[in-house]
Amino acid sequence: MSYVAGDPIQQISQDQLDALVSLHQRYLEGRIGGRRASLKHTNISGLDLRHQNLKQADFSGCIMRKMDLSNTNFQEAVLYACDLSFSNLHNTSFVRADMRGSKIESANLIGADLEQADLRVGAITQDGAYTTPQPVNFRGANLSGARLAGTMANNADFSDAIMSRVNVQNADLRGAKLEGADLTGADMNGVQLAGADLKNAILTGANVKMVMDKFDMSGAITDENIGPSVADLQIPLVKLIDEHQLWVRTSGAEGRQLDLSDYDLREIGSLKMEKLTALRAKRAKFFAMNLFKIELQSAVLDEADFRRCDLEEADFRGSSLQRAKFSHAKISRANFSSLLFSKESNHRLAHCDLRWAEFRYADLTDAKLKGAILHYADLSYANLSGCDLRECDFTGANMEGAILDDANLDGAILERQQTGKAFSLDSLKQEDES
């Protein structure tokens, strides 16, 4: 397949792709008629290459979005300036592959092997034209358990990536962006991090103390600052929850309110379907917990960390969640709407306060947020499909890349963070299409 600079990106079918793979297999086996696969500047998005052996193949400038590439062998392949965003790269091998300038945003790389891969800056190609050199983009990708030992990834962007238990031994991550990344239990022995950005990263269980370079980890969560464990409470949590529920039922006449502010709750693993109305848990660490259908109405949860939690069908009505973190959380069908308090002739509507909350890459499908206050909230790349967003106040909110299919925005206040100008659902959709 030949390509002339300036020609449009070529599109091929699954049958054509299968034929190229077959010839490449003959090439690897040294059989007559074999030919190295070259798919330079080709669009193969949505096609299937799972379990194929594409060692040493050339995919320079190839568009490979939303593909199933699980268990595929790209060892020593050229994936220069490829777009692999939203693809399934589960257990895929990129050992010693040239991936400079690639875009791998929101992809699933669980168990992938990128040992000694080249992830440095490269020039992104668009219709054959080489543009300004760009770093490899792993923003929001799931790299749990991946192997990046010896990888050259200086200046790569791993912002908000899930990198728990990742092996980055002896990797070159100088100048890399790891802001908000989850590096729980990562093996960082010998890694180079000079000038790297690890602000707000999760570094519990990671041997970050072994790293001698200077880098920014302001706001990062480490074993030293995560807070006391809920396991160290003088009274068992189960009993405290019982007392709290009694306090709620008797309007404060009996029992006592539960306050878990600053506690690390991860050890208990699950509070599934628990009734914790009016809980106080400022700055509490819930990340990666099972909180399915939990009841947290009228709770005070400012700055609480719910990253990667299962919060499907959770009830947060009327709660205060200023600066709470929900990145990568599963929040479908959750309720963040207002709560009506009625006492004799007095009526008060308590709105859910989500000012400065972070929902990057979160799944909020079919969630209810009617009347929520979302001033300066970060909803970038969140899935808001089917959400009830009526009368929400998005003043200053970041909605870059947010998915708003079938969302109800009637009466919502929408204002672009960067310009302060009003924008509409139609304008967002037009930007997505472009």
N, C-alpha and C positions, 0 to 999 in steps of 0.2 A: 504494500500500500504506500504510494508516494504522496508527498505533501509539499506544496510550494508555499512559502511564506506569503501571507496575505489572502490565501484561499480561505473560504469559510470552513468552520468546523464540520467534519464529516460525520454522518450518522450511519450506523450499520445495524443489521438485525441480529437476533439471537442465533440464527442458522449460520450467518456469516462469521460471527464470533466463534461459534463452535468449530467451524472449519479451520480458522486461524489457530485455535488452541490445539487441534489435532495435528496440524503441520508442525507446531512448536514442540509437541511431544515427540514427534519423529526426529526433530532437530536435536533435542536433548539426548535421545537414545542413539544418535549417530546413524540413523537409518536414511536410506536413499529417498530423496524427495522432501526431506525435512527442511523447515525454514523457521528462522527465529521470528517470533511474533513481534510486529511493530505496529502499534496503534497510536502513533503520534497525532495529536490534535484531532482525536476522534471522540465522539459523544456515544458512550455506551451505557449511559445512566439507565437504571432500572433493570438491566440485564443480569444474568446469573453466571457467576464464575466460581461458585463454591466448590471446594475440594479439588481445584485444578492446580496443576504444577506449572507455574509461569516463571520459573527461575530464569533470570537474565533477560526477560522480555522487556520491551521498550514501550512505556506508556507516557512519554513526555507530553505534557500539556493536555492530557486526556481528561475528559469530564466523566466522572464515575460516581455520581451522586445516587443515593438511595439504592445501592446494589447489595446483593448478598455475596460477600467475599469471605465468608466464614471458612476457616481451615484451608484457605488458599495459600500456596507457596509463592511469595514474591521475593525469595532470596536473591540478592544481587541484581534485582530488577531495577530499571530506571523509571521512577515515578516522579520525575522532576516537574514541579509546577502543576501537579494533578489536583483535581477537586474530588475528594473522597467524602465529602460532607454527608451526614445522615446515613452512611452505609454501615452494614453489619460486617465488622472485621474481627469477629470473635475467633480467637485462637489462630489468627492469620500470622504468617511469618514474613517479616520484613528485614531479616538478618542481612546486614551490609547493603541494604537497598539505598539508592539515591533518591531521597524524598525532599530535596531542597525546594523551598518555596511552596510546598503542598498545603492545601486547605483540607483539614480533616475535622471540621467543626461538627459537634453533636453526634459524632460517630460512636459506635459500640466497639471498643478495642479490648474488651475483657479477655485477659489471657494472651493477648497478642505478644509477639516476640519482635522487638525492634533493636535487638542487640547490635551495636556497632553500625546502626543505620545513620545516614547523613541527613540531619534535620536542620541544617543551617539555612541562612537566607538564600532565596533564589528569586528569579524573575517570573512573575505570574504571566501566563500567556492568555490572550483573549483574541480569538480569530487570527491567530498567528502573529500578533504583535506583542513583543516583549515590553512589559511596562516596568514601573519602578520596582526594584527588588523588594520582596516581602518575606517576613519570617514565616516559618511553618505555623499554621493555626490549628491548635487542638482545643480551642475554647469550648467548654461545656462537654467535652468528650468523656466517655467512660473508659478509663485505662486501668481498672481494677486488676491487680495481679499481673500487669504487663511487665515485660522485661525490657529495660532500656539501658542495661549495663554497657558502658563504653560508648554510648550514643553521643554524637556531636549535635547538640541542640541549642547552642548558644543563641540567644535572642528569640527563641521559639516562644509562642504564646500558649500557655497552659491555664489561662484564667478560668476559674470555676470548674476545672476538670476534676473528675473523680479518679484519684490515683492511690487509693488505699492498697497497701501491701505491694506497691510497685517497687521494682528493683532498678535503682538508678546508680548502682555502684560504678564509680569511675567515669560517670557521664559528664560531658561538658555542657553545663546549663548556665554558663556565664551570661548575665544580662537577660535571662529568661523571665517571662512574666508568669508568675504562679499565684497571683492574687486570688484569694478565695478558694484555692485548690484544696482538695481533701487528700492529704498525704498521710493518713493514719497508718501507722505501722510500716512506713516506707523504709527500705534499706538504702541509706544515703552515704554509705561508707565510701570515702574517696571522691565524692561528687564535687565538681567545681561550681560554685554559686556566686562568685564575685559579681557584685552589681545586680544580682537577681532581685525580683520583687515578690516577696512572700507575704505581703500584707493580708491580714485576715485569713490566712491559710490555717488548715487544721493539721497540726503536727504531733498529735498525741501518739505515743508509741514509736515515733520515728527517731532514729539515732542522729538527730540534727546536731547534737553536741560534738559529733565527730568532724563536723565541717568547720574548717578554720577560716574560710573566706568571710569577708564582710558583705552582708546583704540585708535588705530591709524586711523585717518580720514584725513590724508594728501591727498590733491588733491580732496577731496570730495566737491560736490556742495551742498551748503546749502542756506537757504533763505537770509543769511547775505552776501554771496559772489557771488551769481549768476549773479550779474550785473544789470544795469538799465533796466527797462521794456520798450519795444518798445512803449507801450501805453503812456509813458511820453515824447515822442519826441515833440519838440515845433511845428514842422510842421507835419501834418498827414502823415502816411507812404504811403498812396495812392498817395498823391501829390509828395512825394519824389521819388517814383517809376516812376511816369510820367516824372519827371525831369531827372532821371537817363536814362530812355529809350531814351529821346531826346538827351542826352549827347552821348549815344552810336550811334544813327543814324547820328549825325552830327560830329562824330569823335572828340568830345570834344569842338566843336565850340560854342555850346549852351547847356543849362542845366548844370547839375553837377553830378558828380559820387556819387553814394550812398555808404556810409560807415556805416555799422552796427556792427563794431567791438565791442566786449564785451557786446553787447545787449542780453537781454532775449526776444526771439521772441515767446515764447509759447502761450502768450495770444491771438495772432491773429489766432492760430490754423491751418491755411492753407495758403499756397502760391502755390496752385495747378496750374500748367501750366503757372506760371508767367515767364516773360522774364526778367532775371536779369543778362545778360551777363556782365562780368567785375565787378561784385559786389565785394566790400571789406567787409569781415565779419569775421575777425580773432577772434577766441575764442567766437564766437556767439553761443547761446544755441537754437538749433532747436528741441531738442529731443521730440519724439512722435508726430511731426507735419505731416500734409499731404502735401508732396512736390512732388506729382505725376507729372511727365513730366515737372518739372521745368527746365528752361534753365539757366545754370550757367557756360557757357563757359568762359575761361580766367579769372575766378574769383580767388580771394585770400581768401582762407578759412582755413588757417592754424589753427590747434587746435580747429576748430569748432566742436560742439557736435551734431551729427545726430543720436544718439542712438534711436532705435525703430521708426525711421521715415519711412514713405512711400515714397520711392524714385524710384519707378518703372518708367522706361523709362526716368529718369532724364539725362540731358546732362551736363557733367562735362569736356568736352574736353579741354585739354590744361590748366586746372586749377591747382593751388597750394593747396594741401590738406595735408601738412605735419602735422603729429600727430593728424589728424582729427579722430573722434570716430564714428564708424558705427555699433557697436555691436547690434545685433538683428534687424537691419534695413532691410526693404524689398527693394532690389536694382535690382531686375530682369530686364533685358533688358536695364539697364542704360549704358551710354556711357562715358568711362574714357579714350578714345583713344587720340592720338595726334591731334593737330590742326595745319594746314598749313597756315602760313601767307605769303602772296605774295604782294610785293610792287615793281613795275617795274621789274627790273632784279634781285632783291633780294628775296630770299625765305628762310623762317625760319620755322622749325618744332618745335612746343612747345609741349613737352611731359607732360602728366599728372603726377604731382609729389605727390606720395603717400607714401613718406618715413615715417616710423614709424606710419603709419595709423593703426587703430584697426578695424578689420572686424570680430571679434569673433561672431560666431553663426549667421552671416548675410546671407541672401539669395541673391546671385549674379547670379542666374540662367540666362544663355544666355546673360550676360553682355559683353560689349566690352571694353577690356583693352589693346588692341594692343599697344605695345611700352611704357606702363606705367612704371614708376620707383617705385618699391616696396621694396626698401632697408629696411630691418628690420621691415617690416610691419607684423602685427599679423593677420593671416588668419586662425587661429586654429578653426576647426569645422565649417568653412564657407562652404556654398554650392556653388561651382563653376562649377556646371554641365553645359555643353554646352557653357562655356565662351570662348571668343576669347582672348587667352593669348599669342599670337604670339609676339615674341621679347620683352616680359616683362623682367625686371631685378628684380629677386627675391633674390638678394644677402642678406644673413642673415635673410631672412623671416622665420617666424614660420608658418608651414603648417600642424601642428599636427591635425590629424582627418579631414582635409579638404576633401571635396568631389569633385573629378575631373572627373567624368564620362563625356565622350565625349568632354572634354575641348581640345582646340587646343593650344599646347605648342611649336609649331614649332619656332625654333630660340630663345626660352626663356633661360635666364640665371638662373639656378636653383642651389642653394647652401644651404646646411643644416646649420641652425643657430648654432646648438650645436657643430658641428665638423668642419665646414667650408668645408666639402667635397661635391663634386658635387653629385646630385642625379637626378633620372629620374622619369617620370610619372609611368613607370612600377614598379619601386621600391616602390613608394608610394602605388600603388594598392596592391602589395604583402604584405605590412605592414597592410593595411586595412583588407585584407583577413585573415591574421594571428591573 
